[in-house]
């Protein structure tokens, strides 16, 4: 039992006391991990990024927060009972290196679960700024009178909150050893040029903790990745991340939009870190990993910076905590779970839930990582997935299991995701593999109907492209299902059963759902079971385009059979029935029970 004082339970329910975080044990572990992370660089980096989650904070007792403090060259101030009273700057002579500017992004859950830690981290960046306060004052005094007045107002505003908290200790760190202060001076000048008031610019320029807008919790990247026809270039997704995560969390303003500051700081990020502290989840089985860590990396690229390294703060075993590259951590997860026959057998024993785990978590998130960080996902990872789950390398019967009943929708999703990766150019297998994947995908659709995934309902361009790998019989059957689901003219039945489409001139060209490259030409439904066209009442098809032609269709309005009244449009038998009912009502009224002459 972690805390015997919690017994008996009932009236003292709480998950964690944030005033005790980081605990002293977590501080030791987090600071050691920070030192290990810095040893991987030839020189101390100026700017690093860290992703903070609420669940990780609960698991690691604030070790990730300690990791950030140590990078900045700060340390917690502990009070009575282990409570954290604030932070102070470690002298450079003791630190024996430069401070590191840390850009932090967090989830909406952390924002609402640990607001006290959010304030602590905001104060931390200001304490680090104050470590060069005297140096900044000297630099500002060299400016013109007008600039000096504005910059002094900005500097005083930026340290106002830590002055009130009793944490302000002006220092004389040189700017070349305190990038937090140096970046602040550059950024505040840029913000003032943009028209921001000096005081507001000073506060904005020291903001380092960002997250989604108040009331929101994610980056919108998982949905965008799934709907790949809505974007062309990956940088669009990077800008989407910035737009979603541009809200600064500070003591002076909680959830204030500061896109300019976030963009400026992203440009200097050299490495991004994210903690994993449990064996329950890795970095592939939850889409939040690629949207927060991968999205951070993509945002750095979109902002005009270098491609940063990505690292995992591995705290799964706290006694053996260490820094690993994302590739190392992800590779081990693939081998121990998704490519492990024992794991696959366990999923097969879990029925549809197991099939969904394979498609919606493993394969879908592998694609998410491929988009966020192409250098992380190699072709062999996709090829292993095909060999194990479609070619059934281990002889487990996994392909047959994924093709049965409700599991077939998981098969449609996972093979459709593979086709999407190929169509967008992220993976280029041989033609035999393309044909195998496309055939497996199409057979599942032909036999069971479409799945509620983008890769069988929305991504018209990809689905049309995949048709070229199908035999004529399967092509006809799957087109029927796709047309019924999408009503897209790309899959409309034709007199010869349809032609095999070729690859689009621009495979990455996004298209609106339910449309094709036929200029939106009108179409009508035809029966799949008869050679006779079935039209709406009163309309008969006059001409048909030959297969493969892009011609319009003409229609002739004609009279139907004469069974209806020409004036009312009602059939004669309907009129007779109405008259009979009215007559019966009249008889009942005049001659029914209780009526007298």
GIWO-V247162 format. One record per helix or strand. SS is the DSSP state (h for helix, s for strand). FROM is the first residue (numbers start at 1). LEN is the number of residues. Records with the same first field share a line. If there is no record, write none. Layout:
BEGIN
SS: FROM-LEN  FROM-LEN
END
This chain:
BEGIN
h: 4-3  18-3  24-16  54-7  63-10  80-3  92-4  108-6  115-16  133-8  145-14  160-5  175-3  179-15  198-8  221-6  228-3  234-11  259-8  287-16  318-3  326-13  341-8  352-21  379-11  398-5  407-17  431-18  454-4  460-10  472-15  489-3  572-20
s: 47-6  74-5  84-6  99-1  101-6  178-1  209-3  247-4  253-5  269-8  309-6  322-4  539-3  555-3  564-1  571-1
END
